[in-house]
Amino acid sequence: MGESSALSRRRRLLSGLTAGSVLVAGVALWTSAYVKSPAQAAADAGPPAPDVLTAPVERRVLSDTVVTRGSVSASQTVDIIPSGIAVEGGLKPVVTKVMVRSGQTFPGGRVLVEVSGRPVFALRGSLPVYRDLKPGAHGDDVRQLQLALRDLGHSTGADSLGTFGPGTKRAVVALYEKIGYEPVTTDNSATDSARTEVKRARRELDRLEEKRADPGDVRYAREDLADAESALAKAEAVSGPMVPASEVVFLSGFPARVDSLNSKVGDPVGEKIATVSAGKLVIKGSLSLQDKGLVHPGQKAEVLSEVTGDELTGTVATVADAPTAPDAGTDAQEAGQTPEGYAVTVTPRSALPVRLAGQDVRLTVEAASSGRKVLVVPVSAISAGADSHTTVTVVDRSGARRRIEVRPGTSGDGYTMVTPVGGERLRAGDRVVVGVQHGAGAAQ
């Protein structure tokens, strides 16, 4: 019986130990799941481990483009600023007629406006007006006037090109008659005096001949008459109808176009009455200093009008070497602002529609091109190490990463041409690291 009691005690002890072990294990499990150290709690509260963003290696034609704004205008633009107009009584000149409207095209010889009763008309020519064109004048501007008169059907006779002679006078008179005005003439006081002197010398010669005066006196009288007639011829050569600088504007071609009208009948003549243009339509834009170094004459340009939907191609014609300064007296200049940019001109490959004149357009210039498909990666995939080596990091399907040294080339549109060096291999379709994202899973 003693042995049975001892066995019973041992069994109860074993059961207690087993239950205690189960309880201790349960407490340990609960503690590991729900009770954390401060360090572990801080780690779990932090951001998840970063994953990489990748992008594919590609083969493509690489191009670098510059996008800017431009406006369509003619190759020649002229402001009509009548100056030097003489008005009786010392009054200020005013606009008395307007014969055109903004946006209108017009031919050569057309009167555009009238200022204090005098016409302002357009003729063909490339030289700007810088003086009154008067009888007896010589120069390239006279030659330009003669050719313009001939274009309109007014012969300049036997006058040599560049000399304002009798034939040119007749042509000027014919032009003014056609447009409905009397031509302005030069001061005739010298001519009148020369005619009076010729009459006096002729009367004196007639008197001496009638009275059969001394032959020497008759000879001197004849010489005086010859001198007077020569002086008259010279005075007449520089007198007659003229073309005042205030009445003509020369344009390179017709039909020309009225870009804007700044005056109406009754307005005093200000700095500018109107702006007209002629010649082939071109696109003029502006480049920043950074873009200026990328754009050069001869590069291809795409032109888009968002208003009409017209899409055209052209060629960069000129790029200014110096920036365009703000106009004198503008707010930008007074505020001391920097220049506006570097002017760029684009010539269209075919004639631009007239409807585009004066419109704002978008210019896209192809600044550089690889010309063929090359191996490229996003610019953000390129890394430069302290050892001056340039590399990309390739990620394979398993997630393993390896660095490949590359030689970068042309860049454009966010991509860079790369060539593996040192026997490394890089193929289209490989994925390269371009950045880091937070969250599960790499971007593939």
Disulfide bonds with the S-S distance in Angstrom:
none
